[in-house]
Amino acid sequence: MKKYILSGLISGLVFALIMAGWDYYKELPFSVIKFIAHLVLFAALNGYLTYRRDHKKLNK
């Protein structure tokens, strides 16, 4: 379980940083709420999808 949380958080952080960089490129103000939303939502989605992928591999 720790593996899925860690991979989700790392991928969520990378995604949030990329999106913050994109906003900076577009000269939009930095939004902490938007950054945290990107981080949490993408981390949860990616962690869940990683869990499902590994779970399917073990059941085959």
N, C-alpha and C positions, 0 to 999 in steps of 0.2 A: 504494500500500500504506500509506503514511503517513496518508492520509486516513481509512482504515478503522480504523487503530489509534487515532488521535486521537478520532474520533467514538465509538468503543467506550469509550475511557477516560473521556471526558466524560459519556457516558450512564451508565456504570457508577458514576462518582462521584456523580452526581445521585441515582441509585437507592439507593446505599448511604447517602447522607445522609438521604434520605426514610425509609428503613427504620430508621436510627438515631434519627431524630426520632419515629417511631412507637413504638419501644421506650422512649424517654424519656417519651412521653405515657402509655404503659402502666406507667410507673414500674419498668421493668426495668433492671438494671445494663448499662452500656455494655460491649460485648465487642469487642475489637480483632479477634479471629479471625473473628467473625461479620461485622464491617464489611469486612474484607479479602476474605472469601469472597463477599459480595454484590458488591463492587467487581469482582473478577476474573471471577467467573462471568457476571455480567450484561454486563460489558465484552466478554468473549469471544463471548458469544451475539449481542449486538447488532452487534459488528464483523463477525462472520461473515455475519449476515443482510443487513447493508448491502452487503457484498462480493457476495453472491449476487444481490441486487436489481440492483445496477449491472451485474454481469456478464450478467444476462439481458437488460437493456435494450440493451447493446451488441451482443448476438447476434441481436436481432430485426431 
